[in-house]
Amino acid sequence: MDLGLEGRQAFVSGSTRGIGYAVARRLLVEGAAVTVNGRSRAGVDDAVRRLRAEVPGARVDGLAADFADPDPVEALLDSLGPVDILVNNVGIFGLEEFAAVPDDLWRTYFEVNVMSAVRLSRRLIGPMLERGWGRVVFVNSESGVNVPADMVPYGATKAASLAVANGLAKLTRGTAVTVNTVLGGPTWSDGVAAAVEHVAGQSGVPVEAMRETIAAGNPTSLLGRFIEPDEIASLVGYLASPLASATNGAALRADGGALTGIL
Ligand SMILES: NC(=O)c1ccc[n+]([C@@H]2O[C@H](COP(=O)([O-])OP(=O)(O)OC[C@H]3O[C@@H](n4cnc5c(N)ncnc54)[C@H](OP(=O)(O)O)[C@@H]3O)[C@@H](O)[C@H]2O)c1
């Protein structure tokens, strides 16, 4: 299937690793030009190098900015050219004991998980509307709909991000710009792998055994295993494409069936 992305310019926040990297690679394979992002120049340069090696002829560059800090984000926005496809992917997550989370950490969750997309969308959606075509895709989580007790800051900020996407879509009425959300489920991204490896190292359990135990212990997942980043990227790639022209304001699941409701 040709997604028709040849010649489109994309920006993917938080894309040196994990789901964002898989999304960047998918868009490059489909012929889009992609700007990747991470916190450090070295991390971004390394991601650009790897993507060029994996996708011959890839038109990829990168911009470093830490979305926890508004100043470098403003600088990033000033150096971005026109963007046809914005993928609001960057997000932080972690197990947190609710009573022990200080205000500063709550603020960081809001900066990275909510304000990143607000700042990018605020700058980029107007020009998309003027040019008459655009795609904004939010990489969200089933945790934004069903907030885990041990990840309240994560789930709460993902719920806020869902609300931002819902409202933004309404600004596109009657145009060829769309705003959609992908609700991912437990995914074996670099970040999740590092967290599991850390716990496995502390407890002496082999990583593979721990990975299987965690996947099998998810009470609702129909998939029964971790999702691969490429499986999330497939849905993002489709939503970013002209083929998804009648899908707008939607929150679509790539959660392995973890959410149990009908819709
Ligand atoms: N993994 C899951 O199970 C899962 C499930 C559902 C939804 N999601 C969502 O998917 C998205 C990506 O998650 P992931 O698991 O792929 O993450 P990941 O493997 O930890 O990768 C995070 C990426 O974001 C970058 N990053 C982190 N903090 C940043 C910041 N403050 N500013 C700029 N870049 C930053 C990292 O780059 P540097 O290290 O180079 O800065 C890296 O490229 C998140 O929105 C997450 O909520 C994940």
The ligand as an SDF file (V2000), in Angstrom:
LIG
                    3D

 48 52  0  0  0  0  0  0  0  0999 V2000
    6.4020    2.2600   25.8460 N   0  0  0  0  0  0  0  0  0  0  0  0
    5.1170    2.1110   26.1760 C   0  0  0  0  0  0  0  0  0  0  0  0
    4.7090    1.0950   26.7770 O   0  0  0  0  0  0  0  0  0  0  0  0
    4.1220    3.1440   25.7500 C   0  0  0  0  0  0  0  0  0  0  0  0
    2.7660    2.8000   25.7670 C   0  0  0  0  0  0  0  0  0  0  0  0
    1.8330    3.7420   25.3550 C   0  0  0  0  0  0  0  0  0  0  0  0
    2.2440    5.0010   24.9790 C   0  0  0  0  0  0  0  0  0  0  0  0
    3.5610    5.3150   25.0000 N   0  0  0  0  0  0  0  0  0  0  0  0
    3.9240    6.6730   24.6180 C   0  0  0  0  0  0  0  0  0  0  0  0
    4.8330    6.6360   23.5280 O   0  0  0  0  0  0  0  0  0  0  0  0
    5.6800    7.7770   23.5720 C   0  0  0  0  0  0  0  0  0  0  0  0
    7.1180    7.3100   23.4340 C   0  0  0  0  0  0  0  0  0  0  0  0
    7.3980    6.3970   24.4810 O   0  0  0  0  0  0  0  0  0  0  0  0
    8.6120    5.3650   24.3820 P   0  0  0  0  0  0  0  0  0  0  0  0
    8.2730    4.2340   25.2890 O   0  0  0  0  0  0  0  0  0  0  0  0
    8.9440    5.1130   22.9660 O   0  0  0  0  0  0  0  0  0  0  0  0
    9.7870    6.2320   25.0460 O   0  0  0  0  0  0  0  0  0  0  0  0
   11.3600    5.9460   25.1290 P   0  0  0  0  0  0  0  0  0  0  0  0
   11.7240    4.6170   24.5490 O   0  0  0  0  0  0  0  0  0  0  0  0
   11.7260    6.2530   26.5410 O   0  0  0  0  0  0  0  0  0  0  0  0
   11.9690    7.0690   24.1570 O   0  0  0  0  0  0  0  0  0  0  0  0
   11.8060    8.3960   24.5270 C   0  0  0  0  0  0  0  0  0  0  0  0
   12.2710    9.3140   23.4220 C   0  0  0  0  0  0  0  0  0  0  0  0
   11.9360   10.6340   23.7780 O   0  0  0  0  0  0  0  0  0  0  0  0
   13.1280   11.4130   23.9200 C   0  0  0  0  0  0  0  0  0  0  0  0
   12.9360   12.2760   25.0860 N   0  0  0  0  0  0  0  0  0  0  0  0
   12.7220   11.9100   26.3670 C   0  0  0  0  0  0  0  0  0  0  0  0
   12.5360   12.9940   27.1300 N   0  0  0  0  0  0  0  0  0  0  0  0
   12.6230   14.0650   26.3060 C   0  0  0  0  0  0  0  0  0  0  0  0
   12.5230   15.4660   26.4990 C   0  0  0  0  0  0  0  0  0  0  0  0
   12.3060   15.9840   27.7140 N   0  0  0  0  0  0  0  0  0  0  0  0
   12.6520   16.2730   25.4330 N   0  0  0  0  0  0  0  0  0  0  0  0
   12.9030   15.7690   24.1800 C   0  0  0  0  0  0  0  0  0  0  0  0
   13.0060   14.4430   23.9490 N   0  0  0  0  0  0  0  0  0  0  0  0
   12.8750   13.6080   24.9940 C   0  0  0  0  0  0  0  0  0  0  0  0
   14.2640   10.4290   24.0650 C   0  0  0  0  0  0  0  0  0  0  0  0
   15.4180   10.9680   23.4610 O   0  0  0  0  0  0  0  0  0  0  0  0
   16.7680   11.3490   24.2600 P   0  0  0  0  0  0  0  0  0  0  0  0
   16.9670   10.3000   25.3270 O   0  0  0  0  0  0  0  0  0  0  0  0
   17.7950   11.2990   23.1560 O   0  0  0  0  0  0  0  0  0  0  0  0
   16.5200   12.7020   24.8120 O   0  0  0  0  0  0  0  0  0  0  0  0
   13.7450    9.2750   23.1940 C   0  0  0  0  0  0  0  0  0  0  0  0
   14.0160    9.5160   21.8440 O   0  0  0  0  0  0  0  0  0  0  0  0
    5.3710    8.4880   24.8870 C   0  0  0  0  0  0  0  0  0  0  0  0
    4.4930    9.5560   24.6540 O   0  0  0  0  0  0  0  0  0  0  0  0
    4.6780    7.4250   25.7060 C   0  0  0  0  0  0  0  0  0  0  0  0
    3.7930    7.9610   26.6500 O   0  0  0  0  0  0  0  0  0  0  0  0
    4.5140    4.4280   25.3780 C   0  0  0  0  0  0  0  0  0  0  0  0
  1  2  1  0
  2  3  2  0
  2  4  1  0
  4  5  1  0
  4 48  2  0
  5  6  2  0
  6  7  1  0
  7  8  2  0
  8  9  1  0
  8 48  1  0
  9 10  1  0
  9 46  1  0
 10 11  1  0
 11 12  1  0
 11 44  1  0
 12 13  1  0
 13 14  1  0
 14 15  2  0
 14 16  1  0
 14 17  1  0
 17 18  1  0
 18 19  2  0
 18 20  1  0
 18 21  1  0
 21 22  1  0
 22 23  1  0
 23 24  1  0
 23 42  1  0
 24 25  1  0
 25 26  1  0
 25 36  1  0
 26 27  1  0
 26 35  1  0
 27 28  2  0
 28 29  1  0
 29 30  1  0
 29 35  2  0
 30 31  1  0
 30 32  2  0
 32 33  1  0
 33 34  2  0
 34 35  1  0
 36 37  1  0
 36 42  1  0
 37 38  1  0
 38 39  2  0
 38 40  1  0
 38 41  1  0
 42 43  1  0
 44 45  1  0
 44 46  1  0
 46 47  1  0
M  CHG  2   8   1  16  -1
M  END
$$$$
